[in-house]
Every structure is written in structure tokens, then in C-alpha cells.
């Protein structure tokens, strides 16, 4: 008895179906999109603990180290950013929400106020692609040698 192999137009379709079935078995149905939080997760209980008059050390103890800080004049601020994103298995990332908690301090490092900003409060800033030329930037090494003669 001879061993027969599939040939003709059915063989490539059968191979493709078998490959698709094998790949589908490797993944679960909900793994095409993953949801995750980037940055600090701002909980309501931690937010409720921050009140005016508390020290920077207590805020750091409750919320952790800030992702960013600033100091302008007599006031300073801690910034905690939470971004919820969805990422497809193909690498495309979509931002669902962004929350920024800002804790403001006075010159004595005591809490003055806190504010929570959302994605709708932000503004899109256009990055300028033009560059200001500086001396010697556009000349190549050979141009510099030739200009020295």
C-alpha cells in the first residue's frame, strides 16, 4: 500500500487552516488587547489622606515619590501621573484616560492645595520641527578641512 499525499488546490488551504487553528490555540480570545496602567495608580483613599497643612514628608510617605516636581518662587509642587492605556497585540497603543494629581506646597513645605486634572484638561502642543542653524553644524568634516586652506 502506497502513502498518498495531498496535492492540488486543497493542500495549501488545508495547511493554512491547520496553521490558523494551531495559532488560535496558543492565544486566548481576550489577549488581543491588553489594558494596563502606566505611572502611579491614584487611589481615592490615598487622595483623601492629603490635606492642607501636611508636610512634604507625609505626602511622600502616603503617595510615594513624585514623578515630577517643580519650584517656582515660594511654591513648589509634586506631580503624580496615572495613564490607562490599551495595547493591541500588534503594538498599537491607545490612551483611555490620564489623571494628574498635583500637590502644591508653600515655602515652609506644607500642603497648600491639591488638584486633579484629567485628559480633557490638557492641551496638545505642536512640536516645532524646524531647527535653528548654529555655527559649524551643517559643514562636513571634509568641508571644514577644505575651508581651512
C-alpha positions in Angstrom: 0.0 0.0 0.0 1.5 3.3 -1.0 1.3 6.5 1.0 -0.6 9.3 -0.7 0.0 13.0 -0.1 -2.5 15.7 -0.7 -1.7 17.8 -3.8 -3.7 20.2 -5.8 -5.7 23.2 -4.7 -6.8 21.7 -1.4 -3.3 21.2 0.1 -2.4 24.9 0.6 -5.9 25.6 2.1 -5.6 22.7 4.4 -2.1 23.8 5.6 -3.4 27.4 6.1 -6.4 26.1 8.1 -4.1 23.9 10.3 -1.7 26.8 10.9 -4.6 29.1 11.9 -6.0 26.5 14.2 -2.6 26.0 15.9 -2.1 29.7 16.3 -5.6 30.2 17.7 -4.9 27.5 20.3 -1.9 29.4 21.5 -3.7 32.6 22.4 -6.8 33.2 24.5 -9.7 35.2 23.0 -9.2 38.3 25.1 -5.4 38.6 24.7 -5.6 40.7 21.5 -6.0 43.8 23.6 -4.3 44.3 27.0 -5.1 47.1 29.4 -2.6 48.4 31.8 -1.8 51.5 33.9 1.4 53.4 33.3 2.8 55.6 36.1 1.3 55.9 39.6 -2.2 54.5 40.4 -4.0 57.2 42.2 -6.4 55.6 44.8 -9.3 57.5 46.4 -8.1 56.5 49.9 -4.6 58.0 49.3 -6.1 61.1 47.8 -8.4 61.6 50.8 -5.4 61.5 53.2 -3.8 64.6 51.7 -5.0 67.7 53.4 -3.7 71.3 53.7 -1.1 71.8 56.4 0.6 68.4 56.0 4.3 68.2 55.4 6.1 67.1 52.2 7.5 64.0 54.1 4.0 62.9 55.0 2.8 63.3 51.4 5.8 61.3 50.2 5.0 58.6 52.8 1.4 58.4 51.7 1.7 58.8 47.9 5.3 57.8 47.3 8.0 59.7 45.4 6.5 62.1 42.8 7.1 61.5 39.1 7.9 65.2 38.6 8.4 68.2 40.8 8.7 72.0 40.2 9.7 75.0 42.2 8.5 78.5 41.2 9.2 81.2 43.7 7.8 80.4 47.1 5.7 77.5 45.9 6.6 74.0 44.8 4.5 71.1 43.6 4.6 67.3 43.3 3.1 65.7 40.2 1.7 62.1 40.1 0.6 60.9 36.7 -1.7 57.9 36.0 -2.3 56.9 32.4 -4.6 54.0 31.5 -3.7 52.5 28.1 -4.9 49.7 25.8 -2.4 48.0 23.7 -3.2 45.6 20.8 -1.0 42.6 20.2 0.1 44.4 17.0 1.8 47.2 19.1 -0.8 50.0 18.6 -1.3 51.9 21.9 -4.4 53.9 22.7 -4.7 56.2 25.7 -8.0 55.7 27.6 -7.6 58.2 30.4 -4.9 60.3 32.0 -5.1 61.7 35.5 -2.6 64.1 37.0 -2.6 64.7 40.8 -0.8 67.9 41.7 0.0 68.6 45.4 1.0 72.3 46.0 3.4 73.3 48.8 4.2 76.7 50.4 7.7 78.0 51.3 7.5 76.0 54.6 7.0 72.7 52.7 3.4 72.4 53.9 0.5 71.4 51.7 -1.5 74.4 50.4 -3.8 72.7 47.9 -4.2 69.7 45.7 -5.8 69.4 42.2 -6.7 66.5 40.0 -6.6 67.1 36.2 -7.9 64.8 33.5 -7.1 64.2 29.9 -9.7 66.8 28.9 -7.8 69.5 30.8 -4.6 69.0 28.8 -3.7 70.8 25.7 -1.9 69.4 22.7 1.4 71.1 22.0 2.7 71.1 18.5 6.4 70.2 18.3 8.3 72.5 16.0 10.4 70.6 13.5 12.4 73.5 12.2 15.9 73.9 13.7 18.0 77.0 14.2 21.3 76.6 12.4 24.4 77.0 14.6 27.9 77.8 13.5 29.7 74.8 12.0 26.7 72.4 12.3 26.0 71.9 8.6 29.6 71.6 7.4 31.0 68.1 7.0 34.5 67.1 8.1 35.8 67.5 4.5 34.2 70.9 4.1 35.9 72.0 7.3 39.3 70.8 6.1 38.9 72.5 2.7 37.8 75.8 4.2 40.9 75.9 6.4 43.1 76.2 3.3 
